Structures are given as C-alpha cells and as structure tokens.
Amino acid sequence: MKKFKSHIKLHYSFLIMLVASLMTGLFWLFLLYFICLIFHELCHALVAKKLGYKIGCINLLFSGAVLEAEGDEFTFSDEIKIAIAGPLFNLCFAFLIIAFWWLFPESYNYTLDLCVINFVIFAFNILPFFPLDGGRILLALLCKKLSRAEGVKISKIITIVFAVMLFLIFVISLFYAPAFTFGTASVNLIMSAFAEDKSAVYKRWLTVQHKKDRIRKNGLETRFVTVGENINNFILYKMLDARHYTIFLVVNDCFETKKRITETQLLQELSK
C-alpha cells in the first residue's frame, strides 16, 4: 500500500466558530469535538485507502469535518465498510473511556465531556439520512437493488422529510425554549441534500490496481455500454464505475458497431 497521506483544510466558517467558542468560553468543548471529528474522518480515510480508493483532504467546516475526494461510486460492501468506520471509532472510544473509569474512577470528571462528545458524534452520524454515515449505509443498501441515481434520489427525499420535521420542531420550540440545535441540523441536512452528489463525503475513484486485485481474488464483472460516435472521452470516463470493467461499443445511427473502447484504453488516452 502506498504511504497514507491526508491534509487538513480550514474553512472560514470553522474560524468563525473558533472565535465564537473563545468568546463564549466553550473553546475546550469545541476543541474536543473537532479533534474527535478529525479522528472520525481519518478512520473513513484509512479504510478507504486500504480498500484501494483515492482519498483527499479533511475540510473543517462550522457544521463538522468532511473528507473530500472526487470520483466514482463504491461497490456495495466497500461503501458500508467505509461509512461505518467513523461512527464505530467514536462508539469504541466512548466505551474505552467508560472502561477507563472502572480502573481510574478519579478520571471521570476529566473525561466525561470526551465520552459524551463521542457518543453524540456516533448517534448523529449513524442516522439514516444523506449524507451522514447512516445515510451512506442506507444508500449502499438501496444501490444493491437500484441504480445509484435512484438510490441517491430516495435517500435525499428521506433526508428532506426528516429535515423539515426538525425545522418544524425548531419553530415550535421558539414559543417555549428555543432549540437552535434542531434548526441548525435541519438547515445543514437540507443544504447537503440539495448539493451536487460530487461533493458528497465518501465519493472516490477506484484505482486500476484495485480492480486488478479484485480480478485475482473474486473476479470482476464486465459490462458493455453502447454509445454514439460523437461522444467524448470525459463523458465516457464518467460512465465508469467501481463494480465493473467497462467496454464501450461505439455505434453509428444504424447501430452498427464501429469500434470498441476498453476501460484500459480510455484511461490510457486520458492520461496522455
């Protein structure tokens, strides 16, 4: 495996939250929260790297941490493994802290916040709403039977319905005790649901070497895609996916095959 690399970028909204935490005396909780989030995203990145996906940097926003990357879709099992890695880290770390209390009870007062933060990150991210980790798992399950486009559409509809419910709860709370957390969460979910899928957290492109490894172990299904003569290579590239080795059949208006372009040939052309 190539050496693992991941960079951290600070979004301006993160810096605004940093200043706000200093002004409100919540800097310590803010720091603990984002440190846990960084480790959460690093777990996603490590699993993705181990499975052969190209990972990007970790972008710190006011709403959390996002592992950036570009590319194609995962296989069904890989998407679940990568999505579950982050929340599983937070859950295990929280239980590890609880176990530590049994050995050193005096540490309770110093580590309670850290334990609660990890439980909160786990509980929120495991919710089945896109693009949270639970939503990624739901999307992977949907894509086992549906196309990715259909799966994303269903996932986003579920997310929007839930976000609207959260926002209504927030509006009602304004007449009693304002629950700004519900308002913030609903806005974040709606914005994420309407964002382009290419900006989703766990999108990657699968390396050719990883496909070769799959061929050696379990085989790789080949799919044929029929395209017109005037289509360009970049559009063909977008049609590649992680689950298949793709061969393009270029046809004329009479559906006569003019040439075949394999995935390998396409990548070689694009690399030039």
Secondary structure by P-SEA (a helix, b strand, c coil): cccbbbbbbbcaaaaaaaaaaaaacaaaaaaaaaaaaaaaaaaaaaaaaaabbbbbbbbbccccccbbbbbbbbcaaaaaaaaaaaaaaaaaaaaaaaaaaaaccccccccaaaaaaaaaaaaaaaccccccaaaaaaaaaaaacccaaaaaaaaaaaaaaaaaaaaaaaaaacccccaaaaaaaaaaaaaaaaccccccccbbbbcaaaaaaaaacbbbbbbbbbbcccccaaaaaaacccccbbbbbbbcccccccccccaaaaaaaaac
